[in-house]
Amino acid sequence: MTLTRAIYIAESPFSQHDENVLGVSNLSKLGLEIEFWEVAPIFLPRSERQYVDPPQSGAVRRFTSMDSLCTECVALTEADIVFVLCGVYVHQLRSHVEMIHALGQSEAMLVAISQGNMPHLRNRFRGRGPKDLMYAGLRLARRSSHLRRKISSRHSITLRTLDWIWAGVTVSSIDANLIGLNTKISYIHNLDYDRVLSLGTFKRSGCRTAIFLDHMGFSHPDIFTLGMKLSTNDEDSYFRAIRKAFDEFELESGLTVEIAGHPRAKVGSLERHYGGRRVRYQETAEAIAEASIILLSHASTAVGIAVALHCPLMVLHSKTFPREQMESTRILSRLLHVPIVDLECELKDWSIPIIDDLAYASYMLKYVKKTETPELPFWEIVADELKDNYNFESNGCS
């Protein structure tokens, strides 16, 4: 079989950042024509108000009606490989079922990416013992079975399962209805680990810096796009507490706090929140690699970078932070055995914590990278596996 075109389907506008992390250059080198299909007007119109730098390669197609989208989906051929970046994930299938069904009626190869696995997404249930987890699994299975019956009875359709999933360490983010006996699953590592690989042979330089992992506070675009309701939204109080904590930490530790800007933050947009401290945009891995300690107030996939680089972590909590945010970092603290500093406490311990090697190793295996997977960039592995299984017109790979 010969592949000639790669299509990415997403419900938010594509950006240069997406272009970089979605392996566009790797697939282009195979000779594939690249297309970006934006379905935001149909499924998530608010996302179109996000700031993005548009991709520099590939053709962008914007769909505004379900009928036109489904018509184009059904017309796809066996020469197309479709990276379905929406609708295939847990809790999305019901709202995207028409698109997924239309894709399944085509002859295209349907694939998904399971990435950015986070501990707090796996810990939805209050109970943590074996029985609690067992009953939680039964509830999920029943819910999945009920959804399958509801979809079949309401729409009189059978959904085609995915052909291939490339995953970090788990496929738990993919709806179970779309994983079948013939679905091929390749485990690689989380995409953030690519940034660790890009550092090459690294030795900590002993820089006198602490890095804070920024998450754009209450300005994160997903809060508006998804209509998220947080327990508090007092941005001024939040950043005031953060700046005061940095002042105290710098005084006690002798280290200088710098900020690792969120990947979706616009250059120059964050400095005002952090008292003029240096903000490092699009170089989170490099910043972590040079740091003596990582400070965080929210859960982030970048924690996996810190764990991979064996860097100490410290969690910050305050009554000015949203409850949801603190719950996710409590789970990180428990898993990694790292301290939580209460910013309202009079006596704070700002000393650099000792790393628990066993906890870090366990976290690596569960959320970052399996031990047996290759030490190669994610999309290089994807491209190699495609070359081993398919032909490509431009270079005759097989």
C-alpha positions, -999 to 999 in steps of 0.1 A, spaced: 0 0 0 13 35 -9 6 65 13 7 100 -3 -11 123 21 -11 129 59 -40 148 74 -42 161 109 -77 168 123 -80 190 154 -107 211 171 -84 241 177 -64 263 153 -31 248 143 1 267 153 38 266 146 41 249 180 18 221 168 37 219 136 69 213 156 55 187 180 33 168 155 62 155 134 53 174 102 89 176 90 94 138 96 63 130 75 72 155 48 106 138 44 87 106 36 72 124 7 37 129 22 16 159 13 5 176 46 -29 190 53 -44 205 85 -81 201 90 -95 226 115 -129 216 128 -131 242 156 -161 260 141 -181 228 145 -169 214 179 -151 241 198 -157 276 183 -143 294 213 -109 280 205 -107 302 174 -101 332 197 -68 318 209 -36 334 199 -16 312 175 13 316 150 0 297 120 20 267 107 45 275 80 41 243 60 11 223 49 -24 234 37 -50 245 63 -86 236 56 -113 250 78 -147 232 81 -178 251 93 -205 224 88 -208 188 98 -222 179 64 -192 192 45 -168 176 70 -184 142 68 -185 144 30 -148 150 28 -141 123 55 -160 96 36 -141 105 4 -107 98 19 -88 70 2 -63 42 12 -35 67 2 -44 89 32 -32 85 68 -53 105 92 -41 117 126 -73 121 145 -65 146 173 -101 150 185 -131 129 191 -111 97 199 -103 106 235 -122 97 266 -155 117 270 -153 130 235 -168 103 214 -204 111 219 -200 147 207 -178 137 177 -195 104 167 -207 116 133 -172 126 123 -157 94 137 -183 73 119 -177 92 86 -139 86 89 -146 49 95 -166 47 63 -135 58 43 -106 37 32 -81 59 50 -57 47 76 -70 61 110 -44 67 137 -42 85 171 -16 98 195 -19 91 232 3 117 249 8 139 279 -3 113 305 -7 129 339 -12 113 373 -42 135 383 -61 123 352 -59 87 364 -70 95 400 -106 105 396 -119 82 423 -117 89 460 -109 54 470 -73 42 464 -74 6 475 -76 -25 452 -114 -28 457 -119 9 449 -99 6 418 -118 -26 408 -152 -9 412 -139 21 394 -129 -1 365 -163 -18 365 -180 16 364 -159 26 335 -166 -6 316 -203 -3 322 -202 33 311 -183 23 280 -207 -5 272 -237 18 278 -222 44 255 -216 18 228 -253 6 230 -266 42 231 -245 51 200 -256 20 181 -293 23 190 -295 60 184 -275 62 152 -278 25 140 -241 25 133 -210 5 141 -179 24 147 -147 13 130 -117 10 154 -84 28 150 -57 12 128 -28 24 148 -20 42 181 14 57 189 15 62 226 38 74 254 33 48 281 -5 41 280 -35 43 258 -58 51 287 -67 85 271 -82 68 240 -119 58 242 -120 21 246 -147 18 219 -121 28 193 -95 2 203 -100 -32 187 -83 -65 182 -67 -52 150 -56 -19 165 -18 -18 164 -3 0 195 33 12 196 47 25 228 74 51 225 76 78 252 58 111 260 66 139 236 82 160 263 110 133 265 121 144 230 133 176 246 154 155 270 169 137 241 177 170 223 199 179 252 223 151 243 249 141 270 241 164 298 258 171 330 242 196 355 263 228 353 257 239 389 239 271 379 225 290 408 190 291 395 156 278 404 130 273 376 93 279 381 70 261 357 46 287 344 11 278 333 -2 312 324 -23 315 355 -59 323 349 -51 334 314 -45 299 301 -66 297 268 -82 264 278 -100 280 307 -120 302 284 -121 277 255 -135 249 276 -156 271 298 -138 258 329 -151 270 363 -124 272 389 -129 275 427 -112 309 425 -101 333 397 -83 360 416 -53 364 393 -38 394 412 -38 375 445 -24 344 429 6 362 413 11 383 444 16 352 465 39 337 439 61 368 438 63 370 475 73 333 476 101 339 451 114 368 472 116 346 503 130 316 484 158 337 468 167 353 502 169 319 520 184 298 493 208 322 475 194 310 442 178 332 415 143 323 403 137 322 366 105 313 347 100 286 322 72 301 301 43 280 291 47 267 254 15 286 244 25 319 260 32 348 237 67 361 241 68 392 263 34 384 279 45 369 312 72 392 327 47 416 343 33 387 364 67 377 379 81 411 389 104 414 359 122 381 364 137 364 334 112 344 315 125 317 292 102 310 263 102 277 243 133 264 262 117 245 292 140 215 289 172 237 287 160 257 317 153 226 338 187 211 328 205 241 342 185 245 374 193 235 410 156 230 417 122 231 400 93 250 417 57 244 406 22 254 416 3 232 391 6 198 375 25 198 342 39 173 318 72 192 322 75 175 355 85 144 335 114 164 321 126 172 356 122 136 367 142 124 336 169 149 344 169 139 381 162 175 392 147 182 427 111 194 428 92 216 453 54 222 452 39 256 463 4 258 478 -16 289 488 -52 297 497 -51 320 467 -47 289 444 -76 270 429 -85 239 448 -84 218 417 -48 229 410 -36 220 445 -53 186 444 -33 177 413 0 188 428 -8 169 460 -9 138 439 24 147 423 39 153 458 27 119 470 39 100 439 74 117 438 78 122 476 85 159 471 77 186 497 48 210 497 54 245 510 24 263 524 29 300 515 6 311 543 28 293 569 51 316 590 80 291 590 88 277 556 115 252 547 131 264 515 160 239 516 165 218 484 149 184 490 167 150 486 155 131 456 137 97 462 153 76 435 127 48 437 98 73 434 114 90 404 120 57 387 84 46 392 71 79 378 93 75 348 79 41 340 42 51 346 41 85 330 72 92 308 90 63 292 91 25 293 126 10 298 126 -11 266 117 17 242 143 32 219 163 64 228 151 81 196 128 111 189 91 102 189 83 111 153 115 95 140 102 62 154 68 68 139 84 76 105 106 44 107 76 22 115 56 37 86 85 30 63 86 -6 75 49 -11 67 40 12 37 53 25 4 58 62 -3 57 76 -39 85 102 -36 113 80 -22 101 45 -28 105 35 9 89 3 19 
